[in-house]
Amino acid sequence: MEEYIEKTLENLRKNNMEAFYAKDAEEAKEMLRGFLGEGDEITVGGSVTLYKTGILEMLKTGPYKYYDRYEKGLSQEETAEIFRKAFTCDDYISSSNAITENGELYNVDGNSNRVAAILYGPKRVFIVAGKNKIVKDINEAVRRVKTLAAPKNCERLKKQTPCSVNGECISLSKEEPLICEGCRTSERICCNYVISAMQRQKGRITVIIIDEEIGY
C-alpha cells in the first residue's frame, strides 16, 4: 500500500469513519457485499465508480430491497421518490468527489440528494472510491472538482455549462477562486458543497479505497 493511501485511511479512522483498503475493484465489491444484509433497503448516489466496479449490477441481482434510480422508464416523480427513500434506508452507497489525506470527504452536488443522504438519514453510508480521488487537502479537492469531476460529469450528463466546453470552471480565471464560485446557468451541477470531517456517529460512514484509478 502506498504511503498516501495508508495515511488517508488512518485519518479517516481518526475522524470516526471506518476505512478499508481494497487491492482492486473486485475485492471492493466483495468487501461491500460482506457488509450488506439480506433484505436490506438500499439505494445509491449517482456514481460512475459504482457502475465501473460492478456494484450496481451486484445490487440489482442480490438479496436486497434495492431502489434503483437507474431503472428504465422511471418518471421524474418516481425518481424523486427513490431519492427520498434514501433518508430511511438501511444502506446508502456512493462515491466521493475527493478524499483528503487528512481524512475528509469533499462532495459537490446539483440536486443534492447525494450530499443530503451522506449527511443524515440512512443508517449506514458506504463510500467507494479509487485512489485517484485522494488529494492533499481541501484546496486540492476544490480544484479537483473544478478541473475534473464537474467538467466530466457535465459532459456525461449533457449539461450545457462552460466547464463542459472549456474543461474547467470559469472561476479558475481568477487568481484565487472561491470554493462556491462558478457559472450561473440553470444547468450548473455545483450547487451545494459539503465537507465531511470528524463524525459524531462513529462508524456510520464506511470508506473503501481501491488501489486503482476509477471514476471521476
Beta strands, then each sheet from edge to edge (+ up, - down):
strand 1: 18-22
strand 2: 41-44
strand 3: 65-66
strand 4: 91-94
strand 5: 98-100
strand 6: 105-109
strand 7: 124-130
strand 8: 134-135
strand 9: 192-196
strand 10: 205-210
sheet 1: 1+ 10+ 7+ 4+ 2+ 3+
sheet 2: 8+ 5+ 6- 9+
end
